[in-house]
Amino acid sequence: MLIPYSELRKTCSNRISMLETQGHEILGLQEKLDQIPDSYDALLEFGNSIIDVPMRGDFPYHEPNHLEEIREERPLNREDEATLYINEMEIRDKIYGGVYGKMLGCILGKPLEMGWTLKDIRSYLEGVDAWPLRDFVPAYSPSQVSPVRRDCMESTKGFVTHVQADDDLNYMVLGLKVLEQYGAAFRTQDMASLWKENIPYGWNWGPEHTRYCLLTNLWWNHYNSLPVGKEWDQFVALFNDGEELIGAMIRGDSFGLVNPGRMALAADMAWRDGRLTHAKTGLYAEMWVAASLAAAFHEQDPVKVVQAGINQLPRHSRYAACMREALEWSIEEKDWHKVYDRIDQKWGYLGFNGTFNESCSVVNSLVHGVDSYGHVDFEKIICTQVMQGWDCDSAGATAGCLAGVMAGYRNIPDKWLKPVNDTFYTTVAGEKETRISAFAERMYQMSRIVRASVPKDAVRERSVQGDTQNFTVKA
């Protein structure tokens, strides 16, 4: 079925607005679009014409998409600075914590993944005496404005017996699979091939879905090959009005988990994945997640974890400025509600899938999820994250993964681990693994391969080998 002309026009119009936000010169573009006849060839020509639009001279930010330029724009061109030794058993524990944490944070937020705000969620939970949230979300509340997602009953309190399939978790599986099949030097083309071969139609959304369709239809039929080099710029930009949404941010976990203490390498891998669908803010967000996770192996202080991720971003980008501001607010305010109010006031208009507000909310959860003694409260972090609303399962998964690495698997309370029965499901084709512990072990073994395959002098790493025995999964 062909896409209606009206949808293509709407996408082009939205992209013009996005280009204005990114600092591009858009004068006359909307008028030109309005004059184009209903013709696929004409609209395709216009879509290609707005890929390389010049920047305004007064735009105060510099936001490159290419990796070498991003590296040059990092603060002091910083590389990794792992400051603590960590033995092999602790690395394994933290990888397990990250895997379980992402899955638990995901299903905790999944029933509320309807774009609700904190006010909406609070009203719902107060109606069933579940505010503040400290357990899985109740399936019903007498004060609900609308029902929670009925396709997510298996992720609600009293019904949880496993981790329900979700696109966020699919991407973590694919992140591991690309490393298993292609190694640490995988290319964007390799990830694109895995998408074509393994993601069922209808199991991705936003720019992920439009790029998936482009891969399997228009681009492939026209060129009979995957994009190479700068063709990715054209591939990402064509009819894409969501390149700065949260979709790449949710895919960075695997690259951080396999790179303990190697923030630059984690960010580089995330860049190779993210450039398949996103640019600028959307691309940087995935790099921040991966680099922050890599730092979380060595740092217990969430402020340092967040800052380590920021250090891998172009320092004069809007996203880096946003994250610095969120970190300052979270440090200043002792109450996460007050930080949320500031985030909502400045970035809340972006709503569901907005990268700025979602990323800021993760910073808020992390900073306010550690007590005065430096102890990471896994439960508080994932619950605070979900209570803030918007894209509850995606942001919950990201915060859960970071919290799980910081806390370690051993410090995730049994009340969260036992209900899922060490079981998860995925819709990634050919992926038959259902035990969370077995998947986490694959992630750990891949981290060993990555660390062995990348020369130690390529990053500043100070990990030491240790005992890998005596590691058991809680029943």
Secondary structure, DSSP 8 states (H G I E B T S, - for coil): ----HHHHHHHHHHHHHHHHHTTB--TTHHHHHHHS-S-HHHHHHHHHHTSS--B-TT-------SHHHHHHTSGGG------S-B-HHHHHHHHHHHHHHHHHHHHHHGGGTTT-BHHHHHHHHHTTT--S--SS--S--TT-SS---GGGGGGSTTT-SSB---HHHHHHHHHHHHHHHH-TT--HHHHHHHHHHH--TTS--HHHHHHHHHHHTHHHHHHSS---TTHHHHHHHTT-S-TTBTTTGGG-HHHHHTSTT-HHHHHHHHHHHHTTT--THHHHHHHHHHHHHHHHTT---HHHHHHHHHTTS-TTSHHHHHHHHHHHHHHH-S-HHHHHHHHHHHHGGG-TTBHHHHHHHHHHHHHTTB-TT--B-HHHHHHHHHHTBSSHHHHHHHHHHHHHHHH-GGGS-HHHHGGGTTBB----TT----BHHHHHHHHHHHHHHHHHHS-GGGTT--B------S-----
